[in-house]
Amino acid sequence: MNRYWSNLVSSLQPYTPGEQPQDQQYIKLNTNESPYPPSPRVTEVMQTFDYSRLARYPDPESRDLVKALADRHQLQPDQVFVGNGSDEVLAHCFQAFFKQTMSILFPDISYSFYPVYCSLFQIEYRQPELDDQFRIRLDDYATDNGGIIIPNPNAPTGIALELGQIRSLLENNRDSVVIIDEAYVDFGAQSACQLIDEFDNLLVVQTFSKSRSLAAIRIGFACGNRLLIEALQRVKNSFNSYPISSLNQAAAIAAVEDEEYFQQTRRRIIDNREQLTRELQTMDFEVLPSSANFVFAEHRRLHAEDLYQRLKSAGILVRYFNKQRINNHLRISVGDETECQALTRALQAITNER
Ligand SMILES: Cc1ncc(COP(=O)(O)O)c(C=O)c1O
């Protein structure tokens, strides 16, 4: 608090990202990044990039990247918007579409940035409860609202809705914008991109931070009807005209074009997740059915916060949320084969001891 702060700034409770420790080498299974490096084509493009281009501003509309994404998702370029990480794209969406006269809806257990955007942009919200198996109850969303945002798969549960369920959500909500946040869709859920031509109120948001192994370059994108995309451009061009550097744009295009590498790493992460799930179950964890690159698990005897601390002491970071309903769960990002083995060994040592 400071006397120069606005009332709005004083009232904010900013988002707390997962720890990014700089002091010690941890096995990092706490922020759902990819354990694998980006495509070798990305490295090549970055190494051969003409650095004299950095003296100039980049293309404000990142047209080459937009075109590559439109081709990849069988859309037109005017149906795609790119931004500096999907967090920024989401922030623009909240400003562009969510009405301040009616509450927007998102699940009580969901991505914890959504309430932060609501307080930043002064948007009222309601959070329908997940059921006792942590699933979204679609009936709760068949009611008047100022907009809907749902991650699919949901975070931190990892549970996905099926395409038919997303379709019925859209059918029940023709008068407000429905945003499907598909940060983790490539690990086992169906993308709603294929419904875009049918529903002019649907916006699908994806990221390069997970399945494309490019969290550091901060690129996210939205796909939807061209009038929704135009709204996002209006917000962007009232905020920051050049959100994506020319170097990052080149890297992202190389990643989109390497479909084979994308499929390989995505598959490996899914395989590691299935293996990790089985290992956790044999150690007495209950694991929710995950379609993401993380699992959400609760031990039948040991408390999650204690497990989190013990793992941290053993050099392994996982995510613990001290929040009602989920304060006995751990969210564990799926690592590479060696990291998953290290986690399993550490957990075996802890669980056998007690
Ligand atoms: C559900 C969800 N949406 C969006 C994001 C933001 O991703 P980024 O800003 O790295 O694109 C995250 C990050 O963890 C997430 O979990």
The ligand as a Tripos MOL2 file, in Angstrom:
@<TRIPOS>MOLECULE
LIG
   16    16     1     0     0
SMALL
NO_CHARGES

@<TRIPOS>ATOM
      1 C1         -5.2500  -23.0500  -18.1010 C.3       1 LIG1
      2 C2         -4.1160  -22.1510  -18.4960 C.ar      1 LIG1
      3 N1         -4.3510  -21.1830  -19.3730 N.ar      1 LIG1
      4 C3         -3.3680  -20.3470  -19.7620 C.ar      1 LIG1
      5 C4         -2.0880  -20.4600  -19.2650 C.ar      1 LIG1
      6 C5         -1.0560  -19.4570  -19.6750 C.3       1 LIG1
      7 O1         -0.0800  -19.9180  -20.5360 O.3       1 LIG1
      8 P1          0.9170  -18.9690  -21.2680 P.3       1 LIG1
      9 O2          0.7130  -17.5470  -20.8220 O.co2     1 LIG1
     10 O3          2.2710  -19.4730  -20.9390 O.co2     1 LIG1
     11 O4          0.6100  -19.1000  -22.7490 O.co2     1 LIG1
     12 C6         -1.7960  -21.4620  -18.3430 C.ar      1 LIG1
     13 C7         -0.4320  -21.5850  -17.8020 C.2       1 LIG1
     14 O5         -0.0500  -22.3990  -17.0410 O.2       1 LIG1
     15 C8         -2.8380  -22.3280  -17.9400 C.ar      1 LIG1
     16 O6         -2.6260  -23.2810  -17.0270 O.3       1 LIG1
@<TRIPOS>BOND
     1     1     2 1
     2     2     3 ar
     3     2    15 ar
     4     3     4 ar
     5     4     5 ar
     6     5     6 1
     7     5    12 ar
     8     6     7 1
     9     7     8 1
    10     8     9 2
    11     8    10 1
    12     8    11 1
    13    12    13 1
    14    12    15 ar
    15    13    14 2
    16    15    16 1
@<TRIPOS>SUBSTRUCTURE
     1 LIG1         1 GROUP 0 **** ****
